[in-house]
Amino acid sequence: DGRLAGCLPALHIVGAQRAGLGSLHWTLRRGWHKGLATNAGDRELHFFSMDNRYRQGLLWYQQRFYPTSDALRRCDAAADAARAVEVSSSYFDYPRSALRLFAVAPHARVAVVLREPVERAVSAFNLRWLTWLCGKLIWQLPRCWEGVTSEAAVKENQVGPFQVHAALKVWRACAPGDGKAPEKKCLEADYLSKLRNKSTTELRDLRRCQQAANRSYGGGGGGGAPPVDWEGCLGLTGAMMGPKQVHKAMEDSSFVYRSMYATHLRRWVRHFGAEQLLVLGASRLLSDDRTVRAAEMGRLAAHAGVARAAELVHDSVLDEASPGAKAKGMRAGAFENSREYLLRAPADVTRATAQWLAPHNCELAALLRAHGLAASASLDE
């Protein structure tokens, strides 16, 4: 409906998670383009991905972008006003997100930012491991583990009983005493143990799903690759999967699955069609080369339907240092935060992850080229 679409975002940037969306959001909110505006308040609304948010209704969602609107299809969106842009890292791969957005806004413009898939999976685990240990401190301290100095600090900064229990277990094992931060060598051992355990378990489950599909498909005859119901096999859907269960499964146990880009992108192509989709490479969108970044941002603006006229664009924003970049001692860059990570993933983990993702990357390449979506040099690579 054209009237409804006029009160909703003109562009939805739907993922991928850990692909620089926080930095992109900072650039847009900072005012890179006068014709594009992000929602007020929290960066991510998770409206289409989380059942509890979706149940709040479209008017609630509309009001995140037009706070004074009091009814659906009625808002203060003037013809010359900035077009609303939503940025959410959970829409790309969460169950039902693409279908829900399509049901509400079938003519919406959608953009996806993709990062090298093994790097993305490891980055997602790194952030999650820090969250398990530090809780809210990940947003306050570059080396958040240095703030975990007591049981009281753990309880104050974690957000639920499970997280408190898990963090206390690590702190008690690694801290030399009350008032002391955990010892780094002990934390490194915990990190490596959990990374290998999570990686091994997830890859085993993914292979099980693939093998089950192979057996079923083989029995039915025919050629070609067997279709796999990944969401069903991995237990991401079903009557018992409420918002908390889906969030836990996606954030705590789906690091490799969320890097299977072709699986998720195919769903968006099916609903929206290639002409409504833009796929960008994170390496170019976050490039140190200002010219490259400006070109990618220009493609994003064009996809949203706004002109890249000189009087509308402030490319000087691309030279500014975000608060996170300043904390890192950088003179430019749009880092969302100054967070530091403990270790690099060991070669055995990255190698096993890369081997699993290799055929999925080939599927992605074929999908991008079949629909004319690989316009970026980084995506061609």
C-alpha angles and dihedrals in degrees: 000000000000094000093052092046089054090065096045131069117293089213132031116198099199107181161222104235114239091016099116099276092138090056092046091050091051091052092051095044090048088063106258089156125026090209096059126067132178126215120273121249124017115022097231123048098180087203098147096036104047121062094212091054093044091053090061087075140232095286090060089050093047090052091059086070101027105031096182096054113114102183139032115273090016117099142130095261103141119197091250096041123114114274116245119245125193122203118195128158094198101060098072097065109011116109116266096004096114093044093048094050091047091050091054102035112015092171095050123133114237130195128192126194115204126197127195098288101229091047089049093051093049092045090052091052092046092055092045093050090052089049091052090053105032108025111188091000089082087078095046110042130042090218096034094181089069089068094055094091104140145011087260091056090051093050093045095053104036120086105213144022094258092052092046092051093048094047093046090053091056094043093050091049097046109028117089091215148321112314091026130108118234115274112258097228091054091049091049090055091049091048094050093045094051094042093053092044094050093044095048093046095048095046089049091053093047091051090049090055092048093048092049090052091047092053093047094045093045091056092054097050127223132107138266133057115323117247114242125206093216096173093050096042093047091048096243094135135043142093093289095052107096124169094279093049093047092047092050093048094047098042101036104034112018104073096127096034091058089056091057088099099174091059092057100035091053089062092054093047090051093054104034109022127231095278091065094047132083120187118196132185115237092215091063097037089054096034121145086227106091092203092057093047092048091051092052092047088051090055089051092051092048090051089053089053100248126125121248091225118160093240091055102043126073104194087171086079087069088063095051124100116234118221089262092051092048090052088055089054093250124145094211139014139097101244111159092218143353095246118154127205129220105228145354115253112262120252095248091060096045091045094052091045092049092050092054094045096046097088090042089054088053089052089051092051091051092047094049093050096042090058098035093246099129098088094133123084091223091056091050088056 
